[in-house]
């Protein structure tokens, strides 16, 4: 296998891994956030923001 084909394959695998990470990042972030002790969220409304 030539160097250019190896490099192309490496870049393709790297791109695939990055796409999978980007697709899974929101789910991972929500799962980690749900385990935190903070259970409130600021909500903005027409009368102002409240907790």
C-alpha positions in Angstrom: 0.0 0.0 0.0 1.5 3.3 -1.0 1.9 6.2 1.5 -0.8 8.2 -0.1 -3.3 5.4 0.3 -2.2 4.9 3.9 -2.6 8.6 4.6 -6.0 8.7 3.0 -7.2 5.7 5.0 -5.8 7.3 8.2 -7.6 10.6 7.5 -10.8 8.7 6.7 -10.7 6.8 10.0 -9.9 10.0 11.9 -12.8 11.8 10.2 -15.2 8.9 11.0 -14.1 9.0 14.7 -14.6 12.7 14.9 -18.1 12.4 13.3 -19.1 9.7 15.8 -17.8 11.9 18.7 -19.7 14.9 17.5 -22.9 12.9 17.1 -22.6 11.4 20.6 -21.4 14.6 22.4 -24.9 16.0 23.2 -26.0 12.7 24.7 -22.8 12.4 26.8 -23.1 16.0 27.9 -26.7 15.5 29.1 -25.8 12.3 30.9 -23.0 14.0 32.7 -25.1 17.0 33.5 -27.9 14.9 34.9 -25.5 13.4 37.5 -24.6 16.8 38.9 -26.0 18.2 42.1 -27.4 21.3 40.5 -31.1 20.7 39.7 -32.3 24.2 38.8 -32.4 26.2 35.5 -32.8 29.8 34.8 -35.9 30.5 32.8 -36.5 33.8 30.9 -40.1 34.9 30.5 -41.9 38.1 29.6 -41.9 39.3 33.2 -38.2 38.7 33.6 -35.9 35.8 34.5 -36.6 33.4 37.4 -35.0 30.3 38.8 
